[in-house]
Amino acid sequence: MILSALATSVGVNLALTVLLAAAYSLLRRRPGYVEVYAPRRPYAPLEPWLPAAWRRSEEDIHAAAGLDGVVFVRIFVFSIRVFTAAAVLGVGVLLPVNFLGNQLKEIDFTDLPNKSIDLFSVSNVQDGSNKLWLHFSAVYIITGITCYLLYHEYKYISSKRLEYFMTSKPLPQHFTVLVRAIPVSSGDSVSDAVDKYFREYHPSTYLSHAVVHQTGKLRLLLNDAENICSKLGNLKYVHRSSGDAPRKFLGLFGRNDLRDKYQKRLEDVEENVRLEQSDAIRRQEIAAAFVSFRTRYGAANAIYIRQSDNPTEWQTEHAPDPHDVYWPFFSTSFMERWIAKFVVFVASLLLILVFLLVVIFVQGLTYLEQIEKWLPFLRNILEMAVVSQLVTGYLPSVILHFVSSYVPSIMKLFSTMQGFVSVSGIERSACNKMLRFTIWTVFFANVLSGSVLGQIQIFYNPIEIPKKLAVVVPAQASFFIAYVVTSWTSITSELTQTAALFFHLWGKCAKCCKRDDSEAPSMPYHSEIPRILLFGLIGLTYFIVAPLILPFVLVYFCFGYFIFRNQLFNVYAPKYDTGGKFWPIVHNATIFSLLVTHAIAIGVFGLKKLPLASSLLLPLPVLTFLFNLFCWNRFLPIFEAYSTESLIKKDREEQSKPEMLEFFSNLVSAYRDPALKPIQRASNSDERTAPLLASI
C-alpha cells in the first residue's frame, strides 16, 4: 500500500466516524429514540455524552455495570497505557530510524505520497546496521512495561474481586451448590434422596434443596404464549398509532377479529401450560438439585470435598446466580450433550475453512494485479487513482469486518449446544472460542496470505517459525493498518446502535411491530473482549516491524474507552456478574501476544544479519513465561474460589444480623425453575400482553 492509499483510508474512516458521532448526538436528543439510545435511563436529564463519560468514576461504573463492567473498562485503560508507551517508543524512535534507512531505496521526498509504507518498516533498515540495537532495546522495554502493567492490573482486579465479595450483601449463589448424578433408590424420589443425604452428612449447615424438573415441553408452550402476547401487543400498538377505526380486509377480517382469535389461542395455551406444570412437578424429576446451606463455608465444603466414594455420584459444583441459570441445560441428556460437543467441534472446523476462503478473497483485493486477473473488464476503472486506493486500502478491511460481525453469535450458539449451566458460562466459553477463532483466522490467516497449506507447513519445523514469521508479518503491515483504521468506524457504530435503530424505524414506518423497551440489552462481552485483544495482538506484533500502526491502534482504544463508558450507563444492563472472571482471559491473551512478538523479533534480527541480537532475545520469552507462571499461582486461585479466611469472616459478620432470617426464607425458593411458577393470566386484561416469562 502506498501512502496516498493509506491517507485515503484514514480520511474516509475519519469522516465516517465524525458522521456517526454527530448522528448519535442529534438522534439521542429526540424523544422518539430514547428506547434505542438510553433504554436504561429513559427519564434521566440529557447532558453531552462525551464529558459525562469522562466524568464518571469507577464506583459509578461498578454501580451501573458490576465488576464485569469495571474489568471491561480496565481493559481499555490497560491498553491505552501500553500503547501510549509503545507509540512514544515506536513513533519517536523506531519510525525515524526505519524511514531514514536505505535498504529498500533512496528516499525521494518530492514523490513521498506514492511511496510504499514499507519505507516506515524495519525492512528499510540496512542489514547488520547498529541501529537495529534500538529495536532490540525497544523489545525489552515494551515487554517490561507490559508485564509491569499486567501485574498491576491483575493485582488491582484481584483486590477488587475480594472487596466485591466482602462488601456484597448475601447472595444466593454463595450459599448454594449444584448437585448432579444423584443416585436414587427404588421407591424414593430425587427430593427424598437429596434431603436424606445432606441431613446425614451435612447436618449442621444444610438448609434446603430445590430439585430440577424436566421442563423442555413446558418451555415450548411458554414460548408460544409469549409469541401470542407479542402479537397482541403489536395489534394494540398499531391501533393506537393509526388512531382510526378498525378496518377489515374485503369486509371480512378486521383487527378486532385477529385480537379475538389470538386471545382465544392464548387462553388455550395457558391452560396447557398449567396442565404441563402440574405434570412436571409430579413426575418429571431430574437427578440434579440446587442445595442451599446456612453458611458460605458449608457450601464451599460441599463443593471442594468429594461427596461419595464413587466419584461419578453426588457431583457438586458452584451454583450460578438464580437469574443466571440456563434452565434449558437440564432438559438435555448426557448423550445429547456429548453428541452436541462433537457436532460443535466439526462445525467449528467447517466455519474456519469457510472463513479462510473469505480471507483468501480479501487478500486478493489488496493487489490490483489479482483483481484485474479475476475481473478483467474492470481494468480501466481500476486504473483510476481514487478507485484503486479505495479498493486496495479500504474495501478489504470493510469486508473482513462485515463477515466477522456474524461470528460471535455463531460461537455463542456453539457454546449453548455444549451444555453450560449458566448464561455467564456460555458467554465466557464463547469468548474463549471467539478469541481463538479471531487470532487464527483474522490474524494468522491474513499474515500467511490466506494459504491453508502455508499455514500448516509453517508448523512442520518449529525452529523455523520465527524466521518465517519475520518474513510474512511485515508483508501484511499495510493490510492491518487499514484494518485498524476501518475499526474506527466499526467501534463508533456502537454509538448509533445500527441494528436497534433499524428495527425501531421499521416499526415506526410499517406500524406492525413495537420494540420491547421494557428491558435493556446485555453487554456482549463474548464479542467485544476478543476484538479488543485482537488489536492488542496486532499492535504488539507490529511494534518493531511497522511502528506506523501504533498511533492508529491507540486512537482505537481511546475511542473505545469513551464509547463503552457511555454505553454501559445508558444502553447495556448487566444480566449477570462473574466477579471479574473475564480478566484471566485478557491476561493470557496478552502474554500470548508478547510471545508472538518475541518470536517475530528473533526472526527479524536473524534476517537482518544481527544474530547476536537474536541470541540475546532468547531469554525474553522464557522470562515472560515465568512471569505468567507467577501470576497464575499468585492471582488465578482468587478468581476460582474464595478462601476459608474470607468465607468464615463473612459468615461471622452476618450470622447475628436480623435480615439473614428473611434471606434464608427467600433462599428456599430462589432456585425454583421459572417455568414452574404460576403464569399471569394475560387474557383477563388488555394491559397484560407483555411476555409471560422473560426470565426463561
DATA-V502224 format. One record per residue. N is the residue number from 1. SS is DSSP state (hx for helix, st for strand, lp for the rest). Layout:
n = [N N]
ss = [SS SS]
This chain:
n = [1 2 3 4 5 6 7 8 9 10 11 12 13 14 15 16 17 18 19 20 21 22 23 24 25 26 27 28 29 30 31 32 33 34 35 36 37 38 39 40 41 42 43 44 45 46 47 48 49 50 51 52 53 54 55 56 57 58 59 60 61 62 63 64 65 66 67 68 69 70 71 72 73 74 75 76 77 78 79 80 81 82 83 84 85 86 87 88 89 90 91 92 93 94 95 96 97 98 99 100 101 102 103 104 105 106 107 108 109 110 111 112 113 114 115 116 117 118 119 120 121 122 123 124 125 126 127 128 129 130 131 132 133 134 135 136 137 138 139 140 141 142 143 144 145 146 147 148 149 150 151 152 153 154 155 156 157 158 159 160 161 162 163 164 165 166 167 168 169 170 171 172 173 174 175 176 177 178 179 180 181 182 183 184 185 186 187 188 189 190 191 192 193 194 195 196 197 198 199 200 201 202 203 204 205 206 207 208 209 210 211 212 213 214 215 216 217 218 219 220 221 222 223 224 225 226 227 228 229 230 231 232 233 234 235 236 237 238 239 240 241 242 243 244 245 246 247 248 249 250 251 252 253 254 255 256 257 258 259 260 261 262 263 264 265 266 267 268 269 270 271 272 273 274 275 276 277 278 279 280 281 282 283 284 285 286 287 288 289 290 291 292 293 294 295 296 297 298 299 300 301 302 303 304 305 306 307 308 309 310 311 312 313 314 315 316 317 318 319 320 321 322 323 324 325 326 327 328 329 330 331 332 333 334 335 336 337 338 339 340 341 342 343 344 345 346 347 348 349 350 351 352 353 354 355 356 357 358 359 360 361 362 363 364 365 366 367 368 369 370 371 372 373 374 375 376 377 378 379 380 381 382 383 384 385 386 387 388 389 390 391 392 393 394 395 396 397 398 399 400 401 402 403 404 405 406 407 408 409 410 411 412 413 414 415 416 417 418 419 420 421 422 423 424 425 426 427 428 429 430 431 432 433 434 435 436 437 438 439 440 441 442 443 444 445 446 447 448 449 450 451 452 453 454 455 456 457 458 459 460 461 462 463 464 465 466 467 468 469 470 471 472 473 474 475 476 477 478 479 480 481 482 483 484 485 486 487 488 489 490 491 492 493 494 495 496 497 498 499 500 501 502 503 504 505 506 507 508 509 510 511 512 513 514 515 516 517 518 519 520 521 522 523 524 525 526 527 528 529 530 531 532 533 534 535 536 537 538 539 540 541 542 543 544 545 546 547 548 549 550 551 552 553 554 555 556 557 558 559 560 561 562 563 564 565 566 567 568 569 570 571 572 573 574 575 576 577 578 579 580 581 582 583 584 585 586 587 588 589 590 591 592 593 594 595 596 597 598 599 600 601 602 603 604 605 606 607 608 609 610 611 612 613 614 615 616 617 618 619 620 621 622 623 624 625 626 627 628 629 630 631 632 633 634 635 636 637 638 639 640 641 642 643 644 645 646 647 648 649 650 651 652 653 654 655 656 657 658 659 660 661 662 663 664 665 666 667 668 669 670 671 672 673 674 675 676 677 678 679 680 681 682 683 684 685 686 687 688 689 690 691 692 693 694 695 696]
ss = [lp st hx hx hx hx hx hx hx hx hx hx hx hx hx hx hx hx hx hx hx hx hx hx hx hx hx lp lp lp hx hx hx hx hx hx hx lp lp lp lp lp lp lp lp lp lp lp hx hx hx hx hx hx hx lp lp hx hx hx hx hx hx hx hx hx hx hx hx hx hx hx hx hx hx hx hx hx hx hx hx hx hx hx hx hx hx hx hx hx hx hx hx hx hx hx hx hx hx lp lp lp lp lp lp lp lp lp hx hx hx hx hx hx lp st hx hx hx hx lp hx hx hx lp lp lp lp lp lp lp hx hx hx hx hx hx hx hx hx hx hx hx hx hx hx hx hx hx hx hx hx hx hx hx hx hx hx hx hx hx hx hx hx hx hx hx lp lp lp lp hx hx hx hx st st st st st lp lp lp lp lp lp lp lp lp hx hx hx hx hx hx hx hx hx hx hx hx lp lp lp lp st st st st st st st st lp lp hx hx hx hx hx hx hx hx hx hx hx hx hx hx hx hx hx hx hx hx hx hx hx hx hx hx hx lp lp lp lp lp st st lp lp lp st st hx hx hx hx hx hx hx hx hx hx hx hx hx hx hx hx hx hx hx hx hx hx hx hx hx hx hx hx hx lp st st st st st st st st st lp lp hx hx hx hx hx hx hx hx hx lp lp lp lp lp lp lp lp lp lp st st st st lp lp lp hx hx hx st lp hx hx hx hx hx lp lp hx hx hx hx hx hx hx hx hx hx hx hx hx hx hx hx hx hx hx hx hx hx hx hx hx hx hx hx hx hx hx hx lp lp hx hx hx hx hx hx hx lp hx hx hx hx hx hx hx lp lp hx hx hx hx hx hx hx hx hx hx hx hx hx hx hx hx hx hx hx hx lp lp hx hx hx hx hx hx hx hx hx hx hx hx lp lp lp st hx hx hx hx hx hx hx hx hx hx hx hx hx hx hx hx hx hx hx hx hx hx hx hx hx lp lp lp lp hx hx hx hx hx hx lp lp lp lp hx hx hx hx hx hx hx hx hx hx hx hx hx hx lp hx hx hx hx hx hx hx hx hx hx hx hx hx hx hx hx hx hx hx hx lp hx hx hx hx hx hx hx hx hx hx hx hx hx lp lp lp lp lp lp lp lp lp lp lp lp lp lp hx hx hx hx hx hx hx hx hx hx hx hx hx hx hx hx hx lp lp lp lp lp hx hx hx hx hx hx hx hx hx hx hx hx hx hx hx hx hx hx hx hx hx hx hx hx lp lp lp lp lp lp lp lp lp lp lp lp hx hx hx hx hx hx hx hx hx hx hx hx hx hx hx hx hx hx hx hx hx hx hx hx hx lp lp lp hx hx hx hx hx hx hx hx hx hx hx hx hx hx hx hx hx hx hx hx hx hx hx hx hx hx hx hx hx hx lp lp lp hx hx hx hx hx hx hx hx hx hx hx lp lp lp lp hx hx hx hx hx hx hx hx hx lp lp lp lp lp lp hx hx hx lp lp lp lp lp hx hx hx lp lp lp lp lp lp lp lp lp lp lp lp]
